[in-house]
């Protein structure tokens, strides 16, 4: 039977209890603080942490001791716990010696990602450092705490924090919005041609035409809340198709560094970013002009259309599915901002997730603020000032929550059976390929496509070198690309009718399938692998970043945020949610991570577990993935309907027709 990871959880000492207090219960502030540092400790940080009356000390990853005073995010570093304790308490070490601090600049790199998140306003007066006693105070203990927890209780239920207290990005920006808009980075030219026409004239993957006229964004929709390069890139990508390797490389569209990923997803991120900075009317118009160009292109050249089998001969970089997904992402983003910060919250600027762009828009702090899977940053103006808002964008509910590899199995279990050792699988696979190519070498024609083309692109001049060269230690001097060349050579022989080669390829792929099946089974049956997987999930999972308000996820038009999380799980505290995760199998034997609903037999499926070879028959490595479960997608949809309402926009309300709306925009376009 699958084993729950709960058996591997270690009980930690309870939260700090004030000895001078008449109450024998922990104050809600200390309960919250203890839960935070316990989570950090489980992430292999904050080792040996100790709560004091007016702060916390813990050991950093470099071996130094860190002191943090209540209500302050500043950390000080010391050689030992004695000096750290004295500094937090505002006293001197035994013997009256002076407190010796370490050079903070040489130490802070080890802890630059620490997140404390305790605002000064929520620290009870009694637990402030003496030097802070005259600053802003909060309500009494009874008023401040929603509930308090007895020391003997295992679970911690603490008062709800306000949006400002939860959002770790509520710091003061160091760049004004005017300086951001006028910065060199924001206004840096796109390169690769001084205009759209010159760019298209220099590439070989432009869409056909004119006709129809080349797609250009009307000037009325080119707002000032993103860099003009964003609009330039969207124009360029809209006028291109996926044809050849060059069309999929971002560096062929711009000289300025941008986001990562496949070119289709990059286009989707740019559109979502741009539309999110627009009002409803302009965002709808922006969507419509893009889709109108696609419609005109398909009507002029039918091979851009899908046939009856859903296939197309030529694929646009930006098709309607990406346009609609970006428009849906905008809806999810605005739903959350209005719920979290009120109707008055306004996006001032947006940028891609690059250090250069974020620091031009906001100022320093990119490394500290970067979320788990953030794609875009927004600078948002709220009632209390501006703040950073990070969003992970997903086209649909076909989402990868975790993308790792089975190589981790050997870290989790040092006595792993040979049949699921990733390193051994890769070595054996290369040995089989070399042996088979050696056997059929005289039947292979290296000058015949597609083998000849692949050898050229992978830099292989002589096929024989691949089956004769060995590295020091006796292993074959092969990598992923060279192994693919060998597999392609064997495919050539098999396609020519060689029965022995055909049988080899069948058996070769079955070995991969056998490994995959064994690895899936081991994840559920091997306690060490179960523990390793669940520990990874507790520390590195998108839901954790959402819970801690590092980022939210816009999954199509659905928002995965603390509000929808709480609706699904009953809490938005990831430490509590993850305690009820368990690896299970569905009725078809497919593994998944489920959430056991407390007090019932209900299980909410969260993520499907998948293991597949990265490069079928030649990659030598297996991906270990967790994807958003279709059952969780249904729960997420229901949560969005309940919290944000199922507000489908009526496309006919704002204009008599889409065509009329587009005509209205084009009339304002500058020539």
Phi, psi and omega per residue, in radians:
X1 nan 2.541 3.072
X2 -1.035 2.505 -3.121
X3 -1.834 2.417 3.082
X4 -1.323 2.497 3.134
X5 -1.311 -0.127 -3.123
X6 -0.995 -0.500 -3.119
X7 -1.161 -0.300 -3.084
X8 -1.659 -0.083 -3.108
X9 -1.324 2.322 3.138
X10 -1.714 2.325 3.110
X11 -1.259 2.306 3.111
X12 -1.778 2.714 3.049
X13 -0.999 2.666 -3.098
X14 -1.262 3.018 -3.125
X15 -1.170 2.820 -3.126
X16 -1.030 2.365 3.044
X17 -2.110 2.192 -3.101
X18 -1.181 2.100 -3.108
X19 -1.146 -0.514 -3.085
X20 -1.473 -0.105 -3.106
X21 -1.447 2.529 3.084
X22 -1.236 -0.457 3.127
X23 -1.348 2.524 3.088
X24 -1.734 0.260 -3.108
X25 -1.919 2.639 3.102
X26 -1.242 2.449 3.069
X27 -1.247 2.565 -3.097
X28 -0.991 -0.597 3.125
X29 -1.068 -0.791 -3.120
X30 -1.256 -0.544 3.061
X31 -1.083 -0.820 -3.137
X32 -1.113 -0.793 -3.132
X33 -1.078 -0.752 3.141
X34 -1.116 -0.735 3.135
X35 -1.080 -0.688 3.132
X36 -1.079 -0.883 -3.082
X37 -1.240 -0.497 3.058
X38 -1.132 -0.721 3.095
X39 -1.104 -0.722 3.108
X40 -1.095 -0.669 -3.123
X41 -1.141 -0.672 3.109
X42 -1.210 -0.338 3.044
X43 -1.568 0.262 3.130
X44 1.159 0.631 3.025
X45 -2.212 2.993 3.011
X46 0.930 0.693 -3.117
X47 -1.132 2.448 3.113
X48 1.183 0.444 -3.072
X49 -1.124 2.556 3.138
X50 -2.408 2.247 3.090
X51 -1.463 2.309 3.032
X52 -1.962 3.042 -3.109
X53 -1.041 -0.694 -3.036
X54 -2.121 0.442 3.102
X55 2.937 -2.894 -3.088
X56 -2.429 2.544 2.977
X57 -2.168 2.646 3.073
X58 -2.812 2.934 -3.111
X59 -1.684 2.271 3.135
X60 -1.405 2.978 -3.139
X61 -1.179 -0.325 3.126
X62 -1.494 -0.177 3.140
X63 1.805 -0.205 3.086
X64 -1.380 2.898 3.099
X65 -1.778 2.481 -3.071
X66 -2.010 2.393 3.025
X67 -2.045 2.356 3.102
X68 -2.309 2.139 3.112
X69 -1.449 2.528 3.107
X70 -0.953 2.350 3.093
X71 1.468 -0.010 -3.129
X72 -2.163 2.420 3.075
X73 -1.590 -0.176 -3.132
X74 -1.237 2.369 3.116
X75 -1.949 2.483 3.024
X76 -2.071 2.613 -3.001
X77 -2.045 2.491 -3.062
X78 -2.474 2.823 3.124
X79 -1.262 -0.494 -3.069
X80 -2.562 2.994 -3.102
X81 -1.232 -0.468 -3.109
X82 -1.092 -0.859 -3.134
X83 -1.208 -0.627 3.107
X84 -1.108 -0.746 3.134
X85 -1.115 -0.778 -3.124
X86 -1.075 -0.721 -3.122
X87 -1.129 -0.778 3.138
X88 -1.114 -0.694 -3.102
X89 -1.378 -0.251 -3.097
X90 1.314 0.519 -3.137
X91 -2.073 -2.939 3.061
X92 -2.022 2.643 3.041
X93 -1.069 2.821 3.111
X94 -0.948 2.412 -3.120
X95 1.640 -0.114 3.064
X96 1.400 0.139 -3.130
X97 -1.177 2.777 3.132
X98 -1.313 2.601 3.091
X99 -1.215 2.257 -3.131
X100 -1.831 1.918 3.093
X101 -1.599 2.635 3.025
X102 -1.516 2.840 3.080
X103 -1.152 1.949 -3.006
X104 -1.105 -0.583 -3.084
X105 -1.111 -0.565 -3.121
X106 -1.446 -0.199 -3.072
X107 -1.869 -0.543 -2.937
X108 -1.181 -0.316 -3.135
X109 -1.085 -0.490 -3.135
X110 -1.276 -0.383 -3.061
X111 -2.166 0.393 -3.018
X112 -1.151 -0.322 -3.136
X113 -1.652 0.111 -3.123
X114 -1.129 2.488 -3.137
X115 -2.197 1.988 -3.103
X116 -1.706 -0.909 2.977
X117 1.179 0.416 3.091
X118 -1.837 1.848 -3.125
X119 -1.265 2.665 -3.111
X120 -1.088 -0.545 -3.057
X121 -1.192 -0.311 -3.096
X122 -1.784 0.107 3.127
X123 -1.546 2.065 3.093
X124 -1.003 2.531 -3.070
X125 -0.937 -0.735 -3.080
X126 -1.099 -0.365 -3.080
X127 -1.874 0.189 3.071
X128 -1.432 2.747 3.004
X129 -1.221 2.531 -3.095
X130 -0.888 -0.643 -3.107
X131 -1.211 -0.233 -3.120
X132 -1.758 0.004 -2.942
X133 -1.134 -0.424 -3.097
X134 -1.582 -0.036 -3.120
X135 -1.484 -3.068 -3.044
X136 -0.919 2.290 3.114
X137 -1.885 2.917 -3.117
X138 -2.026 -3.104 -3.130
X139 -1.147 2.932 3.126
X140 -1.111 2.909 -3.118
X141 -0.945 -0.767 -3.077
X142 -1.155 -0.725 3.139
X143 -1.235 -0.639 -2.993
X144 -1.308 -0.599 -3.017
X145 -1.656 2.300 3.028
X146 -1.290 -0.791 3.028
X147 -2.578 2.769 3.004
X148 -2.116 2.800 -3.018
X149 -2.123 2.384 3.066
X150 -1.247 2.618 -3.090
X151 -1.022 -0.572 -3.058
X152 -1.358 -0.240 -3.102
X153 -1.366 2.497 -3.091
X154 -1.443 -0.686 -3.063
X155 -1.573 2.665 -3.122
X156 -2.051 2.138 3.043
X157 -2.042 2.082 -3.023
X158 -2.126 2.977 -3.122
X159 -1.132 2.617 3.078
X160 -1.246 2.326 3.047
X161 -1.484 2.738 3.051
X162 -1.343 2.929 3.129
X163 -1.018 -0.727 -3.120
X164 -1.102 -0.667 -3.105
X165 -1.282 -0.593 -3.107
X166 -1.324 -0.608 -3.034
X167 -1.342 1.958 -3.056
X168 -1.263 -0.132 -3.118
X169 -1.671 0.258 -3.127
X170 -1.391 0.842 3.085
X171 -1.778 2.988 -3.125
X172 -1.445 2.241 3.110
X173 -1.203 2.668 3.135
X174 -1.885 0.026 3.111
X175 -2.236 2.207 3.106
X176 -1.241 2.789 -3.128
X177 -1.125 -0.579 3.114
X178 -1.167 -0.763 3.117
X179 -1.153 -0.618 3.114
X180 -1.091 -0.835 -3.107
X181 -1.152 -0.464 -3.115
X182 -1.748 0.111 -3.071
X183 -1.205 2.737 3.118
X184 -1.081 -0.680 -3.103
X185 -1.125 -0.822 -3.121
X186 -1.092 -0.588 -3.069
X187 -1.775 0.208 3.118
X188 -1.148 2.283 -3.115
X189 -1.072 2.625 -3.072
X190 -1.234 -0.566 -3.095
X191 1.390 -3.035 -3.133
X192 1.019 0.692 -3.104
X193 1.973 2.475 -3.072
X194 -1.420 -0.231 3.075
X195 -2.671 3.094 -3.079
X196 -1.072 -0.752 -3.086
X197 -1.081 -0.753 -3.139
X198 -1.167 -0.697 3.104
X199 -1.055 -0.856 -3.099
X200 -1.142 -0.514 3.126
X201 -1.262 -0.286 -3.089
X202 -1.777 0.025 -3.093
X203 -2.088 2.909 -3.113
X204 -2.003 0.244 -3.086
X205 -2.236 0.502 3.079
X206 -1.298 2.625 3.032
X207 -1.132 2.771 -3.113
X208 -1.221 2.628 3.123
X209 2.206 -3.123 -0.146
X210 -1.239 2.820 -0.087
X211 -1.268 2.872 -0.178
X212 -1.209 2.965 3.093
X213 -0.994 2.577 3.117
X214 -0.999 2.506 3.140
X215 -1.244 2.213 3.039
X216 -2.343 2.427 3.138
X217 -1.353 2.195 3.108
X218 -0.983 2.456 -3.139
X219 -1.006 -0.505 -3.129
X220 -1.159 -0.317 3.139
X221 -1.796 -0.050 3.116
X222 -1.497 1.451 -3.097
X223 -1.294 3.098 -3.092
X224 -1.812 0.211 -3.056
X225 -1.709 0.066 2.942
X226 -2.448 2.855 3.062
X227 -1.073 2.546 3.098
X228 -1.073 -0.378 3.098
X229 -1.081 -0.541 3.135
X230 -1.043 -0.802 3.122
X231 -1.202 -0.679 3.104
X232 -1.058 -0.752 3.140
X233 -1.139 -0.736 3.123
X234 -1.078 -0.741 3.093
X235 -1.034 -0.820 -3.103
X236 -1.116 -0.790 -3.114
X237 -1.190 -0.603 3.124
X238 -1.147 -0.464 -3.129
X239 -1.686 0.288 -3.121
X240 -2.209 2.756 3.087
X241 -2.179 2.793 3.133
X242 -1.371 1.636 -3.106
X243 -2.448 1.770 -3.132
X244 1.542 2.829 -3.077
X245 -1.085 -0.591 -3.084
X246 -1.084 -0.558 -3.101
X247 -1.201 -0.325 -3.110
X248 -1.699 0.101 -3.102
X249 -1.862 2.088 -3.088
X250 -0.999 -0.634 -3.075
X251 -1.118 -0.205 3.071
X252 -1.522 -0.031 3.120
X253 -1.891 -0.377 -3.066
X254 -2.754 2.635 3.044
X255 -1.548 -0.166 -3.081
X256 -1.696 2.304 -3.120
X257 -0.959 2.427 3.128
X258 -2.320 -2.788 -3.125
X259 -1.289 3.043 -3.112
X260 -1.844 2.958 3.073
X261 1.949 -3.064 3.135
X262 -1.251 2.660 -3.015
X263 -1.089 -0.577 3.124
X264 -1.134 -0.775 -3.137
X265 -1.181 -0.626 3.100
X266 -1.106 -0.710 3.079
X267 -1.096 -0.713 3.109
X268 -1.083 -0.717 3.116
X269 -1.105 -0.747 -3.140
X270 -1.099 -0.754 3.139
X271 -1.163 -0.732 3.126
X272 -1.110 -0.711 3.124
X273 -1.087 -0.850 -3.110
X274 -1.116 -0.829 -3.095
X275 -1.160 -0.528 -3.135
X276 -1.193 -0.428 3.118
X277 -1.493 -0.075 -3.101
X278 -1.701 2.818 2.992
X279 -1.352 3.028 -3.049
X280 -1.000 -0.777 -3.078
X281 -1.096 -0.856 -3.103
X282 -1.192 -0.626 3.120
X283 -1.112 -0.715 3.105
X284 -1.141 -0.721 3.128
X285 -1.132 -0.700 -3.139
X286 -1.075 -0.799 3.080
X287 -1.032 -0.764 -3.024
X288 -1.202 -0.666 -3.130
X289 -1.207 -0.601 3.082
X290 -1.136 -0.787 -3.118
X291 -1.228 -0.528 3.102
X292 -1.171 -0.697 3.097
X293 -1.106 -0.761 3.120
X294 -1.063 -0.721 3.128
X295 -1.100 -0.786 3.134
X296 -1.109 -0.686 -3.141
X297 -1.130 -0.761 -3.131
X298 -1.185 -0.633 3.125
X299 -1.212 -0.551 3.140
X300 -1.414 -0.673 -3.105
X301 -2.239 1.614 -3.034
X302 -1.019 -0.335 -3.122
X303 -1.273 -0.051 2.973
X304 -1.499 -0.177 -3.134
X305 -1.535 2.716 3.026
X306 -1.333 2.432 3.083
X307 -1.483 -3.000 -3.082
X308 -1.097 -0.455 3.131
X309 -1.577 0.092 3.118
X310 1.432 0.235 -3.127
X311 -1.811 2.713 3.078
X312 -2.307 2.616 3.126
X313 -1.427 -0.616 -3.128
X314 -2.229 2.280 -3.028
X315 -1.920 2.164 3.086
X316 -1.316 2.607 3.054
X317 -1.118 -0.757 3.105
X318 -1.982 1.795 3.038
X319 -1.823 3.123 -3.039
X320 -1.085 -0.553 -3.106
X321 -1.111 -0.653 3.121
X322 -1.304 -0.606 3.094
X323 -1.105 -0.835 -3.133
X324 -1.137 -0.658 3.125
X325 -1.120 -0.728 3.128
X326 -1.127 -0.707 3.101
X327 -1.136 -0.656 3.067
X328 -1.162 -0.714 3.068
X329 -0.979 -0.731 3.127
X330 -1.042 -0.755 3.126
X331 -1.036 -0.799 -3.127
X332 -1.103 -0.721 -3.132
X333 -1.103 -0.815 -3.103
X334 -1.236 -0.596 3.076
X335 -1.005 -0.828 -3.107
X336 -1.164 -0.793 -3.101
X337 -1.060 -0.714 3.128
X338 -1.170 -0.687 3.132
X339 -1.198 -0.739 -3.037
X340 -1.384 -0.659 -2.995
X341 -2.145 -0.013 3.099
X342 1.665 2.899 -3.087
X343 -1.067 -0.425 -3.071
X344 -1.394 -0.136 -3.130
X345 -1.112 2.273 -3.058
X346 -2.305 2.287 3.051
X347 -1.293 2.098 -3.140
X348 -1.559 -0.566 -3.083
X349 -2.861 2.701 3.099
X350 -2.393 2.627 3.122
X351 -2.680 2.907 3.089
X352 -1.276 2.857 -3.131
X353 -1.441 1.220 2.977
X354 -2.229 2.589 -3.098
X355 -1.027 -0.735 -3.104
X356 -1.089 -0.761 -3.109
X357 -1.222 -0.762 -3.103
X358 -1.140 -0.743 -3.103
X359 -1.269 -0.456 3.030
X360 -1.239 -0.619 -3.107
X361 -1.396 -0.558 -2.944
X362 -2.177 -0.745 -3.022
X363 2.180 -2.844 -3.084
X364 -1.227 2.785 3.045
X365 2.061 0.181 -3.111
X366 -1.026 -0.830 -3.074
X367 -1.074 -0.629 -3.131
X368 -1.317 -0.484 -3.025
X369 -1.648 -0.389 -3.041
X370 -0.926 2.171 -3.139
X371 -1.474 -3.136 -3.039
X372 -1.078 -0.808 -3.060
X373 -2.432 0.574 -3.081
X374 -1.063 2.381 3.064
X375 -1.877 -0.666 -3.108
X376 -2.392 2.628 3.058
X377 -1.964 2.507 3.002
X378 -2.200 2.466 2.982
X379 -1.695 2.034 -3.011
X380 -2.036 2.368 3.103
X381 -1.705 2.081 3.106
X382 -2.044 -2.960 -3.108
X383 -1.115 -0.612 -3.085
X384 -1.690 0.219 -3.110
X385 2.070 -2.976 -3.093
X386 -1.553 2.679 3.092
X387 -2.638 2.835 3.099
X388 -1.532 2.438 3.077
X389 -2.257 2.147 -3.087
X390 -1.883 2.436 -3.091
X391 -2.327 2.332 2.973
X392 -1.705 2.101 -3.025
X393 -1.733 2.325 3.094
X394 -2.294 2.404 -3.096
X395 -1.158 -0.694 -3.081
X396 -2.672 -2.993 -3.141
X397 -1.372 0.063 3.017
X398 -1.463 1.324 -2.946
X399 -1.972 2.363 2.983
X400 -1.503 2.020 3.078
X401 -1.433 -0.578 -3.064
X402 -2.556 2.292 -3.131
X403 -2.259 1.686 -3.080
X404 -2.218 -2.751 3.136
X405 -2.490 2.743 -3.131
X406 -1.288 -0.081 3.029
X407 -1.049 -0.411 3.113
X408 -1.168 -0.389 -3.110
X409 -0.978 -0.662 -3.101
X410 -1.248 -0.403 3.030
X411 -1.304 -0.583 -3.070
X412 -1.429 -0.516 -3.118
X413 -2.429 1.857 -3.096
X414 -1.315 -0.059 3.072
X415 -2.045 0.674 -3.090
X416 -1.131 2.364 3.084
X417 -1.051 2.590 -3.081
X418 -1.035 -0.545 -3.034
X419 -1.236 -0.187 3.068
X420 -2.197 0.317 3.018
X421 -1.379 2.003 -3.107
X422 -1.082 -0.698 -3.113
X423 -1.116 -0.684 -3.140
X424 -1.249 -0.647 3.105
X425 -1.044 -0.828 -3.117
X426 -1.063 -0.729 3.133
X427 -1.134 -0.780 3.134
X428 -1.131 -0.640 3.129
X429 -1.105 -0.780 3.125
X430 -1.120 -0.675 3.107
X431 -1.072 -0.742 3.135
X432 -1.112 -0.743 -3.136
X433 -1.098 -0.780 -3.140
X434 -1.094 -0.778 -3.120
X435 -1.085 -0.740 -3.112
X436 -1.221 -0.738 3.133
X437 -1.151 -0.683 3.094
X438 -1.035 -0.741 -3.113
X439 -1.156 -0.646 -3.066
X440 -1.837 0.259 -2.969
X441 -0.982 -0.712 -3.072
X442 -1.210 -0.233 -3.136
X443 -1.641 -0.089 -3.039
X444 -1.631 2.337 3.064
X445 -1.915 1.756 -3.091
X446 -1.217 -0.141 -3.135
X447 -1.688 0.100 -3.099
X448 -1.822 2.236 3.075
X449 -1.158 2.670 0.039
X450 -1.477 -0.047 -3.131
X451 -1.073 -0.770 -3.113
X452 -1.103 -0.699 3.126
X453 -1.144 -0.734 -3.132
X454 -1.149 -0.736 3.114
X455 -1.037 -0.655 3.141
X456 -1.192 -0.823 -3.104
X457 -1.219 -0.483 -3.130
X458 -1.635 0.025 3.067
X459 1.270 0.523 3.112
X460 -1.752 1.979 -3.113
X461 -1.549 -0.653 -3.059
X462 -2.274 2.014 -3.111
X463 -1.074 -0.575 -3.072
X464 -1.137 -0.510 3.133
X465 -1.080 -0.518 -3.097
X466 -1.216 -0.415 -3.102
X467 -1.904 0.193 3.104
X468 -2.210 -0.439 -3.084
X469 -1.487 2.266 3.074
X470 -2.147 2.657 3.086
X471 -1.457 2.954 3.043
X472 -1.080 2.234 -3.058
X473 1.886 -0.149 3.020
X474 1.643 -0.049 -3.140
X475 -1.472 2.648 -3.131
X476 -1.129 2.454 -3.127
X477 -1.463 1.212 -3.088
X478 -2.161 2.594 2.985
X479 -2.230 -2.997 -3.104
X480 -1.009 -0.827 -3.093
X481 -1.129 -0.770 -3.125
X482 -1.163 -0.661 3.101
X483 -1.127 -0.620 3.104
X484 -1.142 -0.637 3.091
X485 -1.088 -0.770 3.130
X486 -1.096 -0.757 3.130
X487 -1.118 -0.694 3.112
X488 -1.124 -0.647 3.094
X489 -1.096 -0.719 3.116
X490 -1.208 -0.613 3.062
X491 -1.085 -0.649 3.113
X492 -1.062 -0.769 3.141
X493 -1.153 -0.749 -3.136
X494 -1.122 -0.713 -3.130
X495 -1.195 -0.365 3.076
X496 -1.397 -0.059 3.049
X497 1.867 0.092 -3.118
X498 -1.258 2.006 -3.076
X499 -1.175 -0.638 -3.120
X500 -1.158 -0.691 3.103
X501 -1.167 -0.679 3.101
X502 -1.068 -0.763 -3.133
X503 -1.150 -0.666 3.110
X504 -1.046 -0.816 -3.101
X505 -1.108 -0.655 3.101
X506 -1.112 -0.822 3.139
X507 -1.169 -0.644 -3.115
X508 -1.076 -0.744 -3.139
X509 -1.297 -0.508 3.109
X510 -1.163 -0.587 3.089
X511 -1.048 -0.719 3.098
X512 -1.119 -0.732 -3.139
X513 -1.138 -0.681 3.124
X514 -1.111 -0.711 3.107
X515 -1.105 -0.780 -3.127
X516 -1.030 -0.814 -3.138
X517 -1.095 -0.744 -3.122
X518 -1.159 -0.660 -3.130
X519 -1.175 -0.712 3.110
X520 -1.095 -0.769 -3.135
X521 -1.113 -0.709 -3.098
X522 -1.148 -0.609 3.130
X523 -1.014 -0.586 -3.094
X524 -1.603 -0.457 -3.012
X525 -1.844 -0.402 -3.137
X526 -1.572 1.947 -3.069
X527 -0.988 -0.622 -3.120
X528 -1.203 -0.654 3.099
X529 -1.245 -0.674 3.075
X530 -1.037 -0.802 -3.141
X531 -1.084 -0.799 -3.129
X532 -1.080 -0.761 3.132
X533 -1.101 -0.805 -3.087
X534 -1.214 -0.573 3.059
X535 -1.132 -0.717 3.085
X536 -1.069 -0.758 -3.131
X537 -1.103 -0.694 -3.120
X538 -1.131 -0.542 -3.070
X539 -1.802 -0.423 -3.044
X540 -2.406 1.400 -3.107
X541 -2.591 2.382 -3.091
X542 -0.934 -0.586 -3.141
X543 -1.058 -0.525 3.134
X544 -1.144 -0.803 3.116
X545 -1.116 -0.623 3.092
X546 -1.166 -0.774 3.140
X547 -1.043 -0.728 -3.090
X548 -1.479 0.101 3.109
X549 1.052 0.563 2.960
X550 -1.273 -0.655 -3.092
X551 -2.797 2.895 2.950
X552 -2.107 2.843 3.121
X553 -1.962 2.199 3.014
X554 -1.748 1.825 -3.067
X555 -1.840 1.652 -2.947
X556 1.083 -2.228 3.111
X557 -1.713 0.233 3.121
X558 -1.775 2.437 3.125
X559 -1.833 2.127 2.984
X560 -1.744 1.808 -3.024
X561 -2.490 3.089 -3.123
X562 -0.994 -0.564 -3.129
X563 -1.217 -0.822 3.138
X564 -1.240 -0.574 3.052
X565 -1.044 -0.786 -3.108
X566 -1.136 -0.622 3.114
X567 -1.148 -0.641 -3.102
X568 -1.364 -0.824 -2.990
X569 -1.780 -0.192 -3.082
X570 1.520 -0.095 3.094
X571 -2.741 2.704 3.032
X572 -1.879 0.243 3.112
X573 -1.525 1.908 -3.050
X574 -1.120 -0.554 3.134
X575 -1.085 -0.631 3.088
X576 -1.331 -0.677 3.139
X577 -1.103 -0.839 -3.045
X578 -1.171 -0.399 3.100
X579 -1.161 -0.331 -3.111
X580 -1.872 0.190 3.021
X581 -1.339 2.544 3.115
X582 -2.650 2.381 3.063
X583 -1.316 2.253 -3.060
X584 -2.420 3.022 3.023
X585 -2.085 2.506 3.048
X586 -1.504 -3.097 -3.046
X587 -1.123 -0.340 3.108
X588 -1.661 0.075 3.126
X589 1.512 0.121 -3.139
X590 -1.444 2.279 -3.096
X591 -1.378 2.592 3.080
X592 -2.742 2.849 3.029
X593 -1.687 2.146 -3.137
X594 -1.999 2.717 3.088
X595 -1.885 2.046 3.126
X596 -1.408 1.993 -3.128
X597 -1.256 2.182 -3.077
X598 -1.084 2.359 3.078
X599 1.373 0.232 3.127
X600 -2.651 3.044 3.095
X601 -1.634 0.054 -3.081
X602 -1.258 2.437 3.035
X603 -2.152 2.199 3.072
X604 -1.650 1.982 3.100
X605 -1.185 2.299 -3.086
X606 -1.906 -0.930 -3.054
X607 -2.485 2.306 3.023
X608 -1.393 2.479 3.139
X609 -1.719 2.207 -3.130
X610 -2.292 2.442 3.059
X611 -2.237 2.179 -3.122
X612 -2.579 2.667 -3.130
X613 -1.286 2.358 3.104
X614 -1.573 1.496 -3.032
X615 1.850 1.462 -2.975
X616 -1.074 1.962 3.072
X617 1.614 -0.120 -3.111
X618 -2.502 -0.317 -3.005
X619 -1.179 -0.588 3.116
X620 1.287 0.049 3.138
X621 -2.392 2.654 3.139
X622 -2.064 2.333 3.051
X623 -1.396 2.496 3.083
X624 -2.050 1.849 -2.961
X625 -2.108 2.672 2.964
X626 -2.244 2.133 -3.092
X627 -1.975 2.611 3.112
X628 -0.984 2.141 -3.089
X629 -1.257 2.467 -3.124
X630 -1.085 -0.467 3.065
X631 -1.201 -0.632 3.087
X632 -1.220 -0.610 3.113
X633 -1.025 -0.655 3.123
X634 -1.187 -0.728 3.078
X635 -1.084 -0.686 -3.133
X636 -1.151 -0.720 3.101
X637 -1.081 -0.773 3.132
X638 -1.101 -0.667 3.121
X639 -1.145 -0.719 3.111
X640 -1.148 -0.704 3.103
X641 -1.086 -0.715 -3.094
X642 -1.229 -0.684 -3.033
X643 -1.559 -0.741 -3.040
X644 -1.871 -0.177 -3.121
X645 1.386 2.565 -3.132
X646 -1.545 1.317 -3.017
X647 -1.613 1.516 3.098
X648 -1.408 2.280 -3.098
X649 -1.336 2.380 3.072
X650 -1.510 1.928 -3.041
X651 -1.146 -0.291 -3.080
X652 -1.689 -0.032 -3.035
X653 -1.288 -0.797 -2.977
X654 -1.374 -0.490 3.140
X655 -2.363 2.709 3.092
X656 -1.083 -0.512 3.062
X657 -2.812 2.809 3.089
X658 -1.064 -0.737 -3.116
X659 -1.041 -0.692 3.123
X660 -1.108 -0.717 3.137
X661 -1.106 -0.759 3.136
X662 -1.140 -0.718 3.107
X663 -1.034 -0.692 -3.126
X664 -1.106 -0.685 3.137
X665 -1.212 -0.806 -3.055
X666 -1.078 -0.453 3.113
X667 -1.150 -0.421 -3.096
X668 -1.669 -0.018 -3.094
X669 -1.239 2.280 3.072
X670 -1.353 2.491 3.119
X671 -1.747 nan nan
